[in-house]
């Protein structure tokens, strides 16, 4: 089609696609969403069939104007936004705006969809356009309306019942519940002591170990031996019976197969990048977006991976043929299975027309692409390439051996386990990491050759003390995995769920594990007690399924909203009228105040949760949750340091914006410093090129970012830096800004540049 305007979402994608389409096509970027709900009450009107009031997003108004101007000169419109609900909604919103601005008239409007940005895929999509899929648009509108209705009605209730400035989300609230409930499990957990009896042995000059599996004909289980006296008694008895030797009674050799894992979908990519690369979900999606939209690889800008928001493990037949060809040429025909490996998508609502996340060409090997990619782009591309190639290779063959060794009498048996890789198969390319992996009792160790009747030299018998451990706190990877298992959220939402919980200060990530904050606990307590249904995992998952039904045309979206809204708003009004603030911010305790005998309660104060008397203000008794009286306001002395100004003790104090270190001689000496070291973003300072940008907190408690070499270098900015050069002015870093109105956007911090780009 000559004189055709093509609309995509990002300028990087526009540049790549323009190269493939050539003359007669004008490609512009919408920079993400062009319209959103009016950010005030009444944007969704339940009394008028949930009519939605939209407005053009301010930061994208200039891009909209450019699209309108270009459309008036064009004859045809191709809407080539992303191949998902959000992309369909953007296409529909652009068409609505162009109609309202009288830029379409009798011109043809078509939707084109592609899952990879390659010349073949682009030309095939343009040759096979379709109409805008209103079922997908309606599903997106329903999701947006639900999120708006929950947020705009629950948030004011939280302000009244807990604290001003709080907010609640339809999907984030069940995720917060997961984190809080895991923390409660950990707090209630009481560890149990148990002991294992192990032997260190030598055979054929090789050292190995075996664990007691049977004692006096009784099977030894985890809690068979529970104290040191019992363990020592068994140890001494076995040492006497062994007399320095154990006898091999059985050697059990087996061979097992380990199959490769399926190619990546969004959730598994986020999990594996977190485990292997230490990437946050947000970082993973940002880098994947860059690889999808196009990277300069010597022959021009080329999309290196297929679309990164997917829950399908399907791979196109042409791609599989190329992968199998590469396996033969690079790893040998013996590593190629006779049959193509076919994987089944676990998600019942997966869109099978989509593909898994894969390289657009298996022959673009990571080592060949390395010079064209940033460090993080290379790491993620390498991960995707290896997982995809390995998924079509033969299984690994592993030889396992279990050896039983008798100690003295026949009823005392030790067992040693080991394994060797007979044929690595796919493992020569890729192995999946695990969350919170449990030790395997040595079954990956290589054992010396042994046969029945062999007498093995015993070096020592050891009694080892152990304690059971509480369930681990969620990491980003395990939280995403659990959300997926429960059916909470969808591929495009996992990263935003996690970032929202942190931005609202409901959970914090420390040592790569999620801890609920005091405010997060109270908000969760309020929601689980008074809005139980709406943070219920099954309810949330069922609602996601119903939205999927809308997207497939199996359900109408307005009746779905009505079913949700009527009981929900009734509940909001009931709670508003009947629940007092003290019911929410105070948790009753089975303990009375030692000073006035009135009940004590756990309360939420400005600086967090503490224990206080319900007789306040008549009784001012307080103590911290760990039991120290008056520790709410107490100052902890730092023993190994003195104030650099007057040599007085330094103490940890609690201020309105958190804890800090200050001089105990205050107010005579006003020395203070932050309690925690500033978080290093590891983004090099673009001004002095010596330091890195670190996160700090101003005197007013506001987060900002500045050079670690301060005061030598005074470079500072308000928004978090991103290690990317500005495509407009080439300043060596961009910043991430998050606003309620525009969502996430990348911006250039240089005055006068004005570059900004949506990340949604």
N, C-alpha and C positions, 0 to 999 in steps of 0.2 A: 504494500500500500504506500503510495507516494504521499508526501506531505503529512506524515503521521507524527503526532505527539505521543511519546511514551513516558509514563510516570512510574518511577521506582521510589524506594524509600530513602536511600542514602546516596550522597554524591559519589562515593567510591564505587558503588554498584553502577551508577549512571555512566561513569567513565568507562568501565569495562564493557557494558552492554552497547554503548555507542560505537565502540570499535568493531563489534560483531555485526551491527545492523547497517552501518555505512550511510550513504547519501539517501535522502528522502525521509530520514527519521531524526526527530529532535528529542533528545532524552533529558528529562528534568527530574530532580529529586524533591519529594515532599518533606524530607527531613522528619520522617516518622508520622505520627498522628497530626492531622490538620485541624480537627475539631475535638472538643471535649465538652462534657456537661458543664453548665454554668456552676461555678464553685460556691453556691449558696443554696439556702433552703428553697424548695420548690422546683429544683432542676428536674426531678422526676415526680410526676403528679399521679398518685394512685387513684385519685377520684376521676381521672380523665384517661382511663385505660393506660396508665403509666406513660403518658406523653412525656417526652424527654426534650428539654431545652438545651440546645447546643450553642457554643460560641467558638469562633476561630481562636486557636491557641496563639497568644500574642507574639511569641518568639518566631512563629512560623507564618505570620501574616504576610511578610514580604515574599516568602516562597509561594504562598497561595496567589498573591497578586501576579507573580511571574508566570505561574501556570495558567491563570485566566488570560493573561495577555497573549501567551503563546498559543492557547487553544483558539482564540479568535482568528488566528492566522492559519491554523491547521484545518485539514479536512477530516481527519480520523483521530480517534483517541484509543490508545491501548493502555490499560491499567495493569501494570506489571509489579504490583506490590507483593509482599511475601506470601507464600502459599499456606497460610493458616487463617484462623478466625480474625486475628488482629489485622492481617494484611487485607482480608476481604472487606473488613469494616472501613479501613483507610480508603480503599478503592471506591466504596459506596459513598463515603463522605465527600471525596473529591468530585464524584459525579453529581452529588446533590448541590455542592457549592457552584460548580460550573453551570448547572441548570438555573440556579437562582440568579447567577450573574449574567444569564442569557448568552453564554459563550458556546453552548452546544447546538442549539437550534435543531437542524435536521442532520447533524453530523453523526457518523457511526461511533458507537462506544462499545468496546469489547474488553474482556478480561483475559489476560494470558498468565499462565502459571508454569513455573519451572522450579526444579529442585536442586539445580546446580547451575553455576554461571560459566558455562562453556559454550562455544559457538554452536555445537550441535544441538544442545538443549534449548538455547535461545531461539534459534531459527525454527526448530520444531514447534516451540510454544507459539511463536508468531504465526506460524502456518495453521495452527489449530486453536483459534481463540474461542471463547465461550462468553455467555452472559454472566453478570455478577450473580453469585450464589446467595440469594437472600436468606436462605436457611442459615448459612454461616454468619451472615450479618446479624440476623435476629438472635442467634446464640451469643454473639459478642455483646449486643445491646442488653440482653437479659443479664449477662454476667456483670456488665458495667452498672446496670440499674440495681442489682442486688447488692453489690459492693457499696454503692452510694447510699442506698436506703439503710443498710446496717451501720455504716460509718456516721451518717448524719443524724441518726437517732440514738445509737448507743453512746457515741462520744459525749454529747451534752450530759447524758445520764452519769457517765463516769466523772465528769467535772463536778457534778453536784454531790455524788456519793463517795468519791475518792479524792481526787485532786484535779485542779484545772490543768488544761493542756493535754490530758490523756486522750487516747483514741482506741477504738476497737475495730478489728477487721474480720470479715466473714471467714477467710481462710487462715489468716495469721493467728487467730485466737485458738483454734484446735492445735496448731503447731506449738504455741506457747504452753498449752496444757500438757503436751508431750514432755516438754523440757521441765516443767514444774513437777509433774508426777514422777519423773525419773529422779529428780533431786530429793523428793520426799521418800522415795524408795531407798535412796542412799543414806539419808538421815536415820531412817528406821532400822537399817540393816545392822545386825549384830554378827560379827564374824565368829566363826567356829574354828577351833584348833583341830588339826589332824596331822598325822605323821606318816611318812613313807619310809620303808626300809629298802635300801638300795645297796647293790654290790658293785665294786669296781673290779674288773676282770682283765686277764691278758691271755690272748691266744694268737699264735703265729706272729709274735712280737707286736701285736696290735692291741691297744687299750680300748675297752668298751664297758658299758654299764648295763645292769639288769635290775628290774624292780621286783620286789617280793609280790607274788600273785596268789600264793596259797601258803597257809601256815597251819600245821597240824591238821591237815586235810580240809581246813575251812578256807573258803575264798576270801581274799583280802580286798576289801572295798575302801572307799574314800574315808569313812569314819570308823573303820575297824580299830585303828590305833589313834587314840585321842589325847594322850599325855606322854610326857617324857619318861615317866617311870615305866609305863607299859612298853614304850618303844625300846628303852634300854634293856629291859628284861628279854624281849624277843631278840634283840641284837646279840646279846651275850649268849643266849641259847643257840642261835644259829652259828655263831662263831665256833662254839664248842663242837657242834655236830659237823661243821664243814671241814675243820682241821686243814684249812688252807686250800681246799679243792671243791669245785662243783662238777657235777657230771651231766653231760648233755643227754636229755631223755627224749627229745623230739625236735626235729627241724622241719618247719612247715614253709615250703617255698611256693609262692603264687605269682602270677603275672596279672596286672590290671592295666586298664586303659584309662587315660585321662583325656577328655574331649576338650577342644577349644571352646571359648565362650563366644557368644553372638557378637556381631558388630555393635558399635556404640549406638544407643539412643541418648536423648538429652540427659536423662537422669543418671545413666551409667557413666556417661562421659564426665558429668560433674563429680560423681563419686570417685572415679578413678583418678581424675586430675587432682582432687583433694588429697587422695592417699599417696599418689606417686610424685606429684609435682608441688604439693602444698598450695595449690590454687584455691581461692574461694570460688563459690559457684558463680558469683558475679564476674570475676576475672576470667573464668573459663568461657563464659558466654561472650564476653567482650572480645577475647582473642579469637574465638571460633567465628564470630561475626566478620572479623577482618579477613580470616582465611576464606570464608564463603564469598565475600563481596569482591575480592580480587587483590592480588599482590603482584607487583612488578617482578617478573621472573626472567628478564632478558629479552623475551619475545613480546613483551607488552603485559598489561594487567590481565591476570588469569585467576579465576576462582579455583582454589585448591581443594575445597571440600564441598560436599553436598549440604543441603539446608540443615542447620543445627538445632532446630526445634521440631522434634519428631519423637513418636513413641512406637515406631515401626522398625522391625529388624530386617525387613525385606531389602534385598539388593538387586538392582536391575540386571537382567540377563547379560547385557553387553559388558557391564562392569565385572560380573563374575567371570566371564570368558577372559577378560584382560588380566584379572587377578590370577587365574589358573595358568595362563600363559607365562606370567611373571614368575610364579612358583617353580615351574619347570625350568625356566632359563636361569633363575638365581639360586634355587635350592635343590634342584634335581627332580626328575620325574618320580623318584621313589618317595618323595614327600607330598605328592599330589594324590588325594583319594580318587578312586574310580568314579564315584558318584559325587555330584555337586552337593555340598552341605546346605540344607534348608533349615532355617531357624523359625520357631514359632513365636509370634508376638504374645507376651503375657497379658498386656492391657486389652481388656475386652472391648474398649472403645477406640483402639488404635486405628488410624486412617491408613489402610493397607496400600493406598495409592502413593503414600509417602515412602521414602526410603530411609534406611539407617544412615548414620553419619559415616561417610566414607570418603576416600580421596577421589577427586574427579578423574584422576588417572593413576593407576597403581605404578606406572612406569616413572612417575615423578617421585623418585626415592628421596627420603628426608635428607640424606647426605648430599644429594645434588641440589636440593633447595636451600640448604643451610645459609649460603651466602646472601640469599635474597630475603631472608626472614630475620625478624628480631629474635632475641633469645627465647622469649615466651612463645612467640609464634612457632618457632622451630620445635620447642618441647611438646607443644600440643599437637602439631602436625605429625611429629614422630610417633606420638602415642596413638593417634587415629590411624595412621598408615599401618603400624605394626599390628594393631588389634584387627584391622580389616583383613590384612593378608593372612594372619594366623588363623582366622575364622574359616578359611577354605583349605587348610592343610590337614595332614593326617593326624590322628590321635597320637599322644605320647604313650610309649610302652614303659611301664615301671615294674621292675622286679622287686617283690617284697619278701622278706624272710622274718619269721618269728621263731625264736629258739627258746625252748624250755630247759631249765637247768635245775637239777635236784640238789638240795643241800642236806646232806646226811640222810635222814629218813625220807621215804617216798612222799610223805605228806607236806614237805616243805619245798616249794617250787618258786624259782625266780623266772622272769621272762624278759628277753631282750628283743627289741624290734628294730628293723633296719630296712633300707630300700636303696636301690640303685636305678638309675635311668638307663634302660636298655636301648631305647630309641627315643630321642627327644621330640621328634615330630614337630608340632607347632611350637613347642616350648623353646626351640632355637630362635624363634622370632619374638614371642610374647608370653608373659605369664600374668594373670590377674592378681592384684593385691587384695588383701582381706581386711575387714574391719575388726579390730579388737581380737586378733587371732589368738587362739588358745594354744599353748605349747603342745607338741604332738608326742611327748614322751620318747623322743629320739627315733621315731619311725623314719626319719629322713637320713639317719646315719648309716654309714656303710659298716657292716659287720664282717669280721674275719670268716674265712671258710670253716665250717664245723659240721660234724656228722654225729649221729646217735652213738653214744658210748664214749665220746671224747671226754677226757678229764681236763678241766680248765683251771688254771691258776687263779686263786682268789687273792686279791691284794688287800681289800678291806671291806667290811660291811658298815654302812653308814645309816644313821637314823636322822632323817631330815624333817624339820618342823615346817608346817605350812598353816596358813589361815585362809578361809574362804574370803572372797572379795565381793564387794557390792557390784551391782550392774554398772557398767561404765557410763559416764555422761555422754550425751550425743556429740559426735563430731559433725561437721558439715556433711560428710559422706553418709554417715549412719542416719542422720536426721532426714536427708533426702530419700534414702532407701526406705525409711519407715513411713514417710509421707506417701511415697509411691505405693507401698504395700497396703496402706489404709485407703488409698484412692483419693487422698486429699490434694487438691491442686492438679495442675497439668504441666507438661514439659516447659511451657513458657513462663510458669509462675514460681518455680522452686527458688530461683535466685532472688526474686523480689520478696518472697515470704521471709527468707533468712535476713535480708538486708533491712526489711521493715521492722522486724523484731529488735534488731540492734539499734536502728535509728530512733525507735521509740523508747530505748533504754529499758526494754522489758527483759532482755537477755544480753549477756556479754560473752565474748569468745576469749577464753584464756587458755593458754597451752593447747590450743586447737580443740577445746571442749566448751560446750554451752553451759553457762551458769545462769539461772534466773536471778534477776535483781529483786530487791525488796518490793519495788513498785510492780514488777512483773508478777510476783507472787500474789499481791493484793488484787490486781486486776484479774488474774486467773481465778482467785477465790471468789470474787464477785460474779464472774461469768459462769463458772461451774455451779455455783449455788443458785443463782437467780435466772440464768439463761442456759440451763443444762442442755436442752435440746440443740441449741445453736453452736455449742462447742463439742457436741457428740460426734465421734469419729464417723460412725455409720451414717448419721444424718448428713454430714458434710459431703461424704463420698457419694451418697445417693443423689444429692443435689447436683454434683458434678456430672453424674450419669444422666440426669434429666436434661442438663444443658447440652450434653452430647446428643441426646435424642432430638433436641431442637435443631442442632446443626445438621442432623440427618433428615430433617423434615418429618420426624415421627411424632412430634409434639409441638403444640402452639406455645409461644413464649409468654403471651399476656396472661393466659390462665395459670401458667407456672408461677409467674410473679404474684398473682392474686393468692394462690395457695400458700405462698410463703408469707406475704405481707399481712394478711388479716390476723392470724394468730400472733405474729411477731409484734405488731404495733400495739395490740392489746396487752401483751406481756410488758412492753416498755411502759405503758401508762400505769399498769398495776404496780410495777416495781417502784416507779416514781412516787406513787401515792402511799405505798405501805412500808417501804424500806427506809430506815434511818441511816445517816452517814456512819454512825457508830456501829451499826450492824455489819458494815462492810469493812471498815478500817480496823476493827477490833476483833480478835479471835479469843473466845473465852478459854480460860485455863482452870483446871481443877486445883487451884491454889489460892489461898487468901493472902492479903497484904500483911506483912509482919508488923506493920506500924499501926494500921487501923482496922485490920481484919476484914475489910471489904474484898470482893473478888479481884484478882489480877487478870490482866488481859494482854495479849500481844498486840501492839499498836503500831501504826505507821506514822512516823514523824518526818520532819523535813530532811533528816539525815538518814532515814531508813527505819527498819523495824526495831522495836525495843519492848521491854516488859514494863507496864505501868499500872498504877492503881486506878480502878474505875471510880474511886472517890475524888479524883482530881476535879477542881483545883483545891478542895479542902485538904487532900492528902497528896503530896508531891513525890511519893516514893516511886523510884524508877530503877531499873537495872538493865544491863545489856542481855541479849539472848544467851550469851555464854555464862551468865550467872553472877557477874561482878556488880555489886551494888554501886549505883551512881556511875557506872562505867560508860553510860550514854554520853556524858560530857567529860569523862576523865581523860587525862593526857598521859600517854605512854612514853617513858623516858627511853631515849636511844643511848644504850650503854657505852658504845665504842666511839662516840663522837662528841665534840663540844662545839658550841657556837663560834664561828670564825671571827665574830665581832667582839664578844666580851668573855669568851671561855665559859659561859654558863651552860647548863645542860640543854640539849636539844630534845624536844618532845614532839610526839605525833598529836596533832590537834584536829578537831572536826570543825570545818567552816561551812558556810552555806552552800559551797560548790564541791564539797567532799573533803577528804583528809589531806593534810599538808604537814610539813615539818616546820616548826617555829622555835624561837628562843624562849626558854622558860622564864626569862627575865622581862617578858613583855609586860607593860608597854614601854619600859625603859629602853629595851632593845627590840627593834622591829624586824629582825632578820627572819626571812621565810624562804622556803624553797619547796618545789613539788615533791610529794611523797614518792611518786613513781617516775622513772626515767621517761622522757618523752618518747613516744612511739616513732621509730624510724621507718619512714615510708620506702627507704632505699632508692628514692628518686634523686639523682644528682642535682645539686644546686646549679641552675643555669646562669647564675651571676658570677660566683667566685670559682666554680668548678672544683672546689676542694671539699666542701661539706656535702651533706645530703639533707633533704627536706624532712623535718621531724614535726610531729603533731604536738602542739602545746595548748595550754588553757590560759585565757586572759584573766585579769583580775576580776572581771565581771562573770567569769565562768564560761565564756564563749570559746569554742574551739577555733584555733587558727593554725597555720603551718608556716614554718620559717626555717632558715638555714641553721644547721647544727653548729656552724662556726660563729654564731652570734656571740659577742657584739662586733667581731671583726667584719662579718658580713651581715647586713641588715635586710636581706631579701626576705619578704614575707607575703603571704596571700591568705585569703579567707577560706577558699575551697580546696579540697584534697587534690594533690597533683597527680597527673597521669603521665607516665613516661612515653609520651607520643609528641612528635613535632607537629606544630600547627600547619595544616595543609595550605593555609592562606599566606601567613607571614614567616613561616619556618621557625618561629620561636620554639626552643627545644622541649617545651612541655605544655600540656593542656591541663585544665582542671575539671573536676567532676562537681556539678552543682545539682542539687535535688530540691525541687519546689513542688508544692501541692498542685499548682496550676499546670506546670509543664513537665513534671516528672524529672527523669534523669537526663542531663545533657552535658556534653563535653563543650568546654569554652576555652578560648584563648585568654590568658590573663593580661596580655599586653594591651595597654591603652591605645585606642584608635584602630585596633584590628577588627574586633567585632565578630570574629568567627564563633559560631555555635552549631552544635549538631545533636539531635536527639539520639538517645541510646535506647529508646523503647520501640 
